[in-house]
Amino acid sequence: VPNIRTYNTILKAYARAGKAKEAEMLLFKIIQGNCTGAPLVPDVSTFSTAIYAISKSNDLINAGKRAEALLDAMLHLSSTTTLKPNVILCNSIITCWIRSTHRKDRAEHAEMIL
């Protein structure tokens, strides 16, 4: 039966292939409990890897906004789990904001993550 590490490995493959949308869809599938086998609880690595995938994708228009939406989903889950953002996750979100092309104040917004 696949566990969260199995899914984290798939997320990492999507990130390396530049397939951020697929990584995001898989993460939401995990969160919603639509994966086979026992219910899965995403960990900080699950979220970090999905956000890393966004930071490495060529779709830069909404990268920061998408990364922050995943952070919000993680924080929402953290009310019922021990999930907490770490430095890797925060760095990936900052990278997403810096690479975003839809905001002129992206550096300032990235700094707000700190």
Backbone as a ProteinNet text record, in pm:
[ID]
protein_1_A
[PRIMARY]
VPNIRTYNTILKAYARAGKAKEAEMLLFKIIQGNCTGAPLVPDVSTFSTAIYAISKSNDLINAGKRAEALLDAMLHLSSTTTLKPNVILCNSIITCWIRSTHRKDRAEHAEMIL
[TERTIARY]
85.3	0	89.9	67.2	148.2	128.1	236	226.7	266.9	274.1	302.9	441.1	536.5	669.6	662.6	577.3	558.4	507.8	408.9	352.1	451.2	531.5	634.6	735.7	766.2	857.4	796.8	668.2	600.2	600.2	573.6	577.9	715.9	820.4	956.7	982	929.4	943.9	873.7	754.3	685	766.9	823.5	903.9	1023.2	1093.2	1210.7	1174.4	1051.4	1005.7	942.4	934.6	874.2	722.9	660.9	515.7	448.4	445.3	390.9	241.2	166.4	21.3	-12.8	61.8	39.8	74.1	180.7	218.8	109.7	58.2	-48.8	-174.1	-210.3	-329.5	-311.8	-191.5	-167	-173.8	-117.5	-123.4	-268.3	-351.7	-491.4	-566.1	-527	-585.2	-550.8	-427.6	-384.8	-464.6	-473.6	-544.8	-691	-752.8	-895	-920.1	-813	-828.5	-869.9	-837	-875.9	-765.5	-676.4	-570.5	-607.5	-550.1	-581.8	-518.8	-576.8	-521.6	-572.3	-494.3	-530	-524.6	-600.3	-594.2	-450.7	-412.5	-277.4	-280.2	-179.2	-162.9	-37.7	-54.4	64.5	156.2	285.7	382.5	445.3	536.5	597.7	672.5	727.9	797	699.8	578.3	476.8	449.5	426.7	399.4	523.8	638.9	763.5	793.5	772.8	802.2	705.9	578.9	481.9	513.8	551.1	586.9	717.2	811.1	936.6	905.2	808.4	769.8	721.4	643.8	596.4	715.2	811.7	927.1	1014.1	1008.4	1089.7	1014.3	886	806.4	828	784	792.9	670.3	569.6	447.4	468.4	521.8	563.7	459.3	353.3	257.3	201	155.8	93.6	170	298.4	377.1	367.6	384.2	378.4	242.3	140.1	2.9	-30.2	12.3	-13.1	61.9	186.9	266.1	203.7	158.7	97.7	-35.4	-107.5	-231.4	-201.4	-89.4	-51.4	-10.4	56.9	90.8	-36.6	-135	-262.6	-329.1	-324.9	-382.7	-308.3	-176.5	-96.6	-131.5	-142	-175.1	-314.3	-405	-539.7	-533.6	-453.6	-436.8	-363.6	-278.3	-198	-282.5	-407.4	-494.5	-533.7	-521.3	-555.3	-435	-318.6	-197.9	-80.7	37.6	158.1	234.9	169.7	231.8	273.2	400.1	452.2	545.6	540.9	633.7	778.1	867.9	1010.2	1084.1	1213.2	1292.9	1292.3	1290.7	1288.8	1160.4	1048.7	920.2	915.1	958.3	957.1	1048	1164.5	1254.8	1192.7	1122.6	1057.6	945.9	871.5	765.5	826.8	932.6	1001.6	1051.3	1108.6	1154.4	1038.3	923.8	805.7	765.3	764.1	725.5	826.9	954	1056.9	1046.1	1010.9	999.6	864.9	766.7	633.7	644.1	570.6	576.5	452.1	352.1	228.4	226.9	330.2	334.6	463.9	452	572.3	637	558.2	610.1	646.1	687.2	712.2	823.5	926.5	1033.8	980.9	900.1	842	748.3	670.3	579.4	657.9	763.9	850.5	907.4	946	1000.3	895.7	768.2	660.9	648.3	694.7	689.9	774.9	882.2	971.3	898.2
-117.9	0	124.4	214.9	337.8	422.4	482.6	573	713.6	806	945.5	958.6	875.7	880.4	843.4	747.7	708.5	827.4	895	1010.9	1127.6	1144.3	1248.5	1222.4	1096.3	1059.5	1096.1	1072.1	1109.7	1261.4	1333.1	1479.5	1528.8	1465.4	1504	1480	1371.6	1344.2	1451.9	1492.5	1601.6	1730.2	1759	1881	1879.1	1768.2	1757.3	1766.9	1725.4	1730.1	1864.8	1955.5	2086.1	2081.5	1980.3	1961.8	2006	2135.8	2192.5	2168	2181.9	2162.8	2020.4	1923.8	1784.7	1763.5	1828.3	1818.2	1878.6	1994.6	2058.3	1970.3	1913.5	1828	1705.3	1645.3	1529.8	1569.3	1683.8	1728.5	1745.6	1808.6	1827.5	1694.6	1600.6	1466.7	1399.9	1417.5	1362.8	1428.8	1562.2	1636.6	1594.2	1574.9	1540.5	1393	1314.4	1172.9	1088.2	1132.6	1060.1	969.9	924.3	834	691.9	595.1	456.5	416.5	318	268.1	345.5	340.1	406.6	558.6	632.9	779.6	828.7	926.8	981.4	1117.9	1144.5	1276	1337.3	1446.6	1508.4	1563.2	1558.8	1614.8	1740	1801.2	1924.8	1899.5	1781.3	1747.2	1742.4	1696.6	1691.9	1832.3	1924.8	2062.9	2129.4	2108.2	2169.3	2125.8	1998.5	1946.7	2002.9	2012.9	2070.3	2217.9	2291.4	2433.2	2445.9	2356.4	2353.4	2330.7	2244.1	2219	2347.8	2426.7	2555.1	2647	2649.6	2739.1	2701	2576.8	2529.6	2525.3	2556.8	2548.4	2671.6	2660.7	2773.6	2863.9	2823.6	2902.1	3001.1	3117.3	3212.9	3319.1	3326	3434.4	3436.5	3325.1	3319.8	3231.9	3214.7	3122.3	3156.9	3281.4	3321.7	3299.2	3335	3319	3170.4	3086.8	2942.3	2882.4	2924.1	2872.8	2913.9	3037	3084.5	3014.7	2977.2	2900.8	2764.1	2703.3	2575.5	2595.2	2705.3	2735.9	2752.7	2822.2	2839.6	2705.2	2614.9	2481.1	2407.2	2421.7	2357.3	2414.3	2544.4	2607.7	2567.5	2549.8	2504.1	2363.4	2276	2140.5	2140.6	2240	2242.6	2263.4	2305.9	2321.7	2185.7	2079	1945.4	1850.5	1899.1	1816.4	1896.2	1836.9	1905.9	1969.4	1987.4	2042.5	2187.4	2217.2	2354	2382.5	2504.4	2539	2533	2494.4	2494.5	2588.8	2600.4	2694.4	2659	2531.4	2489.5	2535.6	2514.4	2555.5	2707.2	2780.8	2928.3	2978.7	2918.4	2958.2	2932.8	2821.4	2791.1	2890.2	2930.9	3030.7	3164.1	3202.3	3327.3	3321.1	3209	3191.4	3205.7	3148.6	3160.8	3306.8	3381.9	3522.7	3601.3	3574.6	3646.9	3618	3495.1	3456.7	3494.3	3531	3567.5	3690.3	3686.8	3800.2	3888.8	3851.9	3929.1	4042.6	4053.6	4161.1	4238.9	4367.7	4451.2	4459.8	4437.3	4445.7	4307	4216.9	4078.3	4065.8	4148.3	4140.6	4180.3	4283.6	4327.5	4219.9	4159.2	4055	3933	3898.4	3787.1	3814.8	3938.5	3974.3	3958.4	3979.1	3965.4	3821.7	3725.6	3585.8	3562.8	3640.5	3626.2	3661.5
0	0	0	-94.1	-97.5	28	76.1	190.8	146.8	240.5	204.5	141.1	180.9	118.5	-28.8	-60.6	-200.7	-280.9	-227.1	-297.1	-301.2	-198.4	-200.1	-312.5	-337.2	-445.6	-580.8	-596.7	-721.4	-736.9	-627.4	-631.7	-674	-622.3	-658	-807.6	-860.5	-1004.2	-1086.5	-1043.5	-1112.6	-1105.3	-989.5	-973.7	-1068.6	-1074.6	-1162.3	-1310	-1342.7	-1481.9	-1516.4	-1418.6	-1443.8	-1454.5	-1395.9	-1404.9	-1274.9	-1254.6	-1131.4	-1117.7	-1225.1	-1216.1	-1174.2	-1225.4	-1187.3	-1039.6	-993.5	-852	-763.2	-802.9	-725.7	-722	-836.1	-841.1	-752.3	-753.2	-667.8	-520.8	-485.4	-346.7	-301.8	-383.8	-344.6	-339	-423.7	-418.5	-284.5	-239.2	-109.8	3.3	-0.3	104.2	111.7	-3.8	-8.7	22	35.8	67.9	-50.6	-172.4	-293	-347.3	-260.6	-302.7	-259.9	-328.5	-295.3	-162.4	-100.7	24.7	144.5	251.9	376.9	361	442.9	436.3	457.5	380.7	388.9	455.1	535.5	596.7	536	460	400.8	509.5	483.8	578.2	516.5	588.4	539.7	409.1	392.1	268	149.9	173.3	68.9	15.7	107.2	67.6	9.3	70.4	21.7	-120.8	-149.2	-282.5	-386.1	-352	-445.7	-472.4	-369	-386.6	-464.3	-439.3	-516.7	-664.7	-693.9	-833.1	-899.3	-825.4	-879.6	-906.3	-813.5	-828.8	-948.1	-991.5	-1103.1	-1235.7	-1232.5	-1354.7	-1442.9	-1566.3	-1659.1	-1651.6	-1574.8	-1558.7	-1444.6	-1477.8	-1376.2	-1342.3	-1419	-1399.6	-1258.1	-1209.1	-1076.6	-978.8	-998.7	-916.1	-767.6	-733.5	-593.5	-532.2	-606.1	-558.6	-538.8	-632.9	-622.3	-504.1	-485.1	-372.6	-239.8	-233.4	-109.6	-82.1	-187.6	-170	-107.4	-147.6	-86.9	58.9	87.6	226.7	309.7	254.9	325.3	352	253.3	271.8	382.3	385.8	489.9	627.3	636.4	764.4	810.6	716.4	751.2	811.7	750.7	803.8	938	958.9	1081.6	1206.2	1188.4	1304.3	1363.1	1283.6	1331.7	1331.6	1288.7	1285.1	1341.9	1339.6	1387.4	1271.3	1159.5	1039.1	1060.4	1034.3	1047.2	929.2	874.1	765.8	815.2	726.5	760.2	665.7	681.9	603.4	454.4	421.8	281.3	215.3	282	228.6	210.1	311.6	302.8	190.4	175.7	67.2	-69.8	-82.6	-210.9	-241.3	-139	-160	-200.6	-134.4	-170	-313.9	-353.5	-491.8	-588.7	-554	-640.2	-657.5	-547.1	-556.9	-638.5	-620.1	-694.5	-843.8	-878.5	-1019.3	-1080.2	-997.6	-1049.4	-1137.6	-1245.1	-1338	-1331	-1252.9	-1252.5	-1150.5	-1067	-967.2	-979.4	-980	-983.2	-845.6	-740.1	-603.6	-548.4	-637.5	-596.3	-492.4	-499.9	-400.3	-262.7	-258	-131.3	-75.2	-164.2	-118.4	-69.1	-138.4	-94.7	44	68.9	200.1	310.3	277	375.9	425.7	347.4	388.8	511.5	522.7	636.4	762.7
[MASK]
++++++++++++++++++++++++++++++++++++++++++++++++++++++++++++++++++++++++++++++++++++++++++++++++++++++++++++++++++

